[in-house]
Amino acid sequence: MKSFQKYSALECEQIEKIRKIGELYGNSPELKAACKESYNLYRSGRISADCYGKIYSEAFDNYLGVTV
């Protein structure tokens, strides 16, 4: 949990949402919609570039089927 201290509550919610959808559905329309939502939050300045990068990376890992 220490690594999440640098993120806001909204950012943590988005990260967890992407993680859960990825675990449940993998590369699915639900994951793509959640990533689009995160992108819109990033573009509006509500989440940081660092947070968006983490979200994008996790979504791409799900797409490739990579588990850490």
PASEBA-1860 file (N, C-alpha, C; in nm, 3 decimals):
! residues 68
1> MKSFQKYS> 0.082/-0.120/0.000/0.000/0.000/0.000/0.086/0.125/0.000 ~ 0.211/0.113/0.040/0.299/0.229/0.047/0.312/0.299/-0.089 ~ 0.316/0.222/-0.197/0.331/0.281/-0.329/0.211/0.365/-0.371 ~ 0.097/0.344/-0.308/-0.023/0.420/-0.343/-0.030/0.554/-0.272 ~ 0.060/0.581/-0.176/0.055/0.706/-0.101/0.074/0.828/-0.190 ~ 0.140/0.811/-0.303/0.164/0.926/-0.391/0.044/0.959/-0.479 ~ -0.060/0.877/-0.476/-0.177/0.899/-0.559/-0.294/0.953/-0.478 ~ -0.379/1.032/-0.543/-0.501/1.082/-0.479/-0.603/0.968/-0.468
9> ALECEQIE> -0.710/0.994/-0.395/-0.816/0.893/-0.379/-0.875/0.856/-0.515 ~ -0.900/0.956/-0.599/-0.956/0.931/-0.733/-0.861/0.844/-0.815 ~ -0.732/0.876/-0.808/-0.634/0.798/-0.882/-0.629/0.653/-0.835 ~ -0.632/0.634/-0.705/-0.632/0.498/-0.650/-0.756/0.421/-0.694 ~ -0.871/0.488/-0.697/-0.995/0.424/-0.742/-0.981/0.378/-0.887 ~ -0.924/0.463/-0.972/-0.907/0.428/-1.113/-0.810/0.312/-1.129 ~ -0.700/0.314/-1.056/-0.602/0.205/-1.063/-0.666/0.073/-1.023 ~ -0.739/0.074/-0.912/-0.804/-0.048/-0.864/-0.912/-0.096/-0.960
17> KIRKIGEL> -0.986/-0.002/-1.019/-1.091/-0.039/-1.115/-1.030/-0.111/-1.235 ~ -0.923/-0.056/-1.290/-0.856/-0.118/-1.405/-0.803/-0.256/-1.366 ~ -0.743/-0.265/-1.249/-0.686/-0.392/-1.203/-0.795/-0.499/-1.190 ~ -0.908/-0.463/-1.127/-1.017/-0.560/-1.107/-1.080/-0.603/-1.239 ~ -1.105/-0.507/-1.327/-1.164/-0.541/-1.457/-1.069/-0.630/-1.534 ~ -0.940/-0.598/-1.531/-0.841/-0.679/-1.601/-0.836/-0.821/-1.548 ~ -0.846/-0.836/-1.415/-0.843/-0.970/-1.356/-0.968/-1.049/-1.394 ~ -1.083/-0.982/-1.399/-1.208/-1.051/-1.427/-1.231/-1.077/-1.576
25> YGNSPELK> -1.197/-0.980/-1.658/-1.236/-0.988/-1.799/-1.121/-0.988/-1.898 ~ -0.998/-0.963/-1.852/-0.885/-0.957/-1.944/-0.900/-0.843/-2.043 ~ -0.868/-0.867/-2.167/-0.880/-0.766/-2.271/-1.023/-0.766/-2.324 ~ -1.105/-0.681/-2.267/-1.248/-0.681/-2.296/-1.298/-0.540/-2.324 ~ -1.421/-0.529/-2.375/-1.481/-0.397/-2.392/-1.489/-0.320/-2.259 ~ -1.511/-0.392/-2.149/-1.518/-0.327/-2.017/-1.384/-0.262/-1.981 ~ -1.275/-0.333/-2.009/-1.142/-0.279/-1.980/-1.113/-0.159/-2.070 ~ -1.149/-0.169/-2.195/-1.128/-0.058/-2.288/-1.207/0.065/-2.245
33> AACKESYN> -1.331/0.046/-2.201/-1.414/0.158/-2.155/-1.354/0.223/-2.030 ~ -1.304/0.140/-1.938/-1.243/0.193/-1.816/-1.115/0.270/-1.848 ~ -1.038/0.221/-1.945/-0.917/0.292/-1.986/-0.952/0.425/-2.052 ~ -1.059/0.426/-2.129/-1.102/0.551/-2.193/-1.145/0.652/-2.086 ~ -1.214/0.604/-1.983/-1.253/0.692/-1.872/-1.129/0.750/-1.804 ~ -1.030/0.666/-1.779/-0.906/0.713/-1.717/-0.835/0.814/-1.806 ~ -0.835/0.789/-1.936/-0.774/0.883/-2.030/-0.843/1.019/-2.024 ~ -0.975/1.018/-2.020/-1.049/1.144/-2.012/-1.019/1.218/-1.882
41> LYRSGRIS> -1.005/1.144/-1.771/-0.969/1.207/-1.644/-0.828/1.266/-1.651 ~ -0.738/1.196/-1.716/-0.601/1.246/-1.735/-0.602/1.373/-1.819 ~ -0.673/1.370/-1.931/-0.678/1.487/-2.021/-0.742/1.608/-1.955 ~ -0.835/1.583/-1.861/-0.900/1.695/-1.792/-0.818/1.744/-1.673 ~ -0.706/1.676/-1.644/-0.618/1.718/-1.536/-0.657/1.665/-1.399 ~ -0.750/1.572/-1.394/-0.796/1.519/-1.265/-0.709/1.407/-1.212 ~ -0.634/1.339/-1.300/-0.536/1.241/-1.254/-0.401/1.274/-1.319 ~ -0.293/1.237/-1.251/-0.158/1.271/-1.297/-0.112/1.182/-1.412
49> ADCYGKIY> -0.010/1.230/-1.481/0.050/1.151/-1.588/0.108/1.022/-1.533 ~ 0.167/1.028/-1.414/0.223/0.909/-1.350/0.115/0.804/-1.326 ~ 0.002/0.848/-1.275/-0.109/0.757/-1.248/-0.162/0.700/-1.380 ~ -0.179/0.783/-1.479/-0.230/0.735/-1.607/-0.133/0.635/-1.669 ~ -0.004/0.660/-1.655/0.097/0.567/-1.705/0.086/0.431/-1.638 ~ 0.062/0.431/-1.507/0.046/0.306/-1.433/-0.078/0.231/-1.483 ~ -0.187/0.304/-1.500/-0.312/0.244/-1.549/-0.291/0.185/-1.688 ~ -0.231/0.262/-1.777/-0.207/0.217/-1.914/-0.119/0.093/-1.915
57> SEAFDNYL> -0.015/0.095/-1.833/0.077/-0.018/-1.826/0.006/-0.145/-1.779 ~ -0.076/-0.132/-1.675/-0.149/-0.248/-1.624/-0.249/-0.300/-1.727 ~ -0.315/-0.209/-1.796/-0.412/-0.252/-1.898/-0.340/-0.324/-2.012 ~ -0.224/-0.274/-2.052/-0.147/-0.338/-2.159/-0.097/-0.475/-2.115 ~ -0.055/-0.486/-1.988/-0.014/-0.616/-1.935/-0.130/-0.716/-1.944 ~ -0.251/-0.671/-1.912/-0.368/-0.759/-1.923/-0.391/-0.800/-2.068 ~ -0.371/-0.706/-2.159/-0.389/-0.735/-2.301/-0.292/-0.845/-2.346 ~ -0.170/-0.838/-2.298/-0.069/-0.937/-2.336/-0.075/-1.064/-2.251
65> GVTV> -0.156/-1.060/-2.146/-0.166/-1.176/-2.058/-0.047/-1.191/-1.965 ~ 0.020/-1.080/-1.936/0.137/-1.082/-1.849/0.092/-1.070/-1.705 ~ 0.146/-1.155/-1.619/0.118/-1.144/-1.476/0.248/-1.121/-1.402 ~ 0.242/-1.033/-1.306/0.362/-0.998/-1.229/0.358/-1.067/-1.095
END
